[in-house]
């Protein structure tokens, strides 16, 4: 996947998602994202994070200021407590606050993206 992100009013879901069904309501889930380039230009600020179903996991991401180019990789991890034994869908989200930003590319070549969800117990 490759995307150019326009300024928005907050974190927007991407097509990168994973589902998991916890075995206990007390289980925690560790999320880990490995991604190709995240890049910003000019005055842009690119933010990343995770959604649990339709809820933003506050504090789960990072912010990358203008003129920062991560040309090879980006990773992001988060431990969540979904408090359910039903299926949960986690989605990677991005937001460009001020200007164009680019996700999974910086030179026109798409990079691989991997989102892993792992139950880590109670």
Phi, psi and omega in degrees: 000148180216139183210146168254125186256124176271160178304139181223182182264013179160184181300132181242136179294143172257185177275359182273111182214161178213148178241154179208147176243104181297147181275346181215149177293343179267359181291150172250155180236127176263127177254140175219127179247131170242127185222158171289201188302143164239129183216150177227156180223152177064237184259013184289150171233121180256127177244148178231161178179186182236150170250144165252114189053246180254011182258128175288132176275094184304133179085002186275359185234197179224170177235138183236121189279176185303149177063017175266129178236122174253094192279342185246317183202158175218138175227153183210130179234153181202142174250126184241153174241091186286344177054046180204161170247012175269161178301137177239137177249122177256138181228140175281137180234152178224158178210130172254114187283321189238327185207185184296143175221161185231136183238130179072013175202156168212349180225021180089353179257124180289144177251157178291148178228136181222128175239122183245134173241128183226126176288129182244016173091186186272000000 
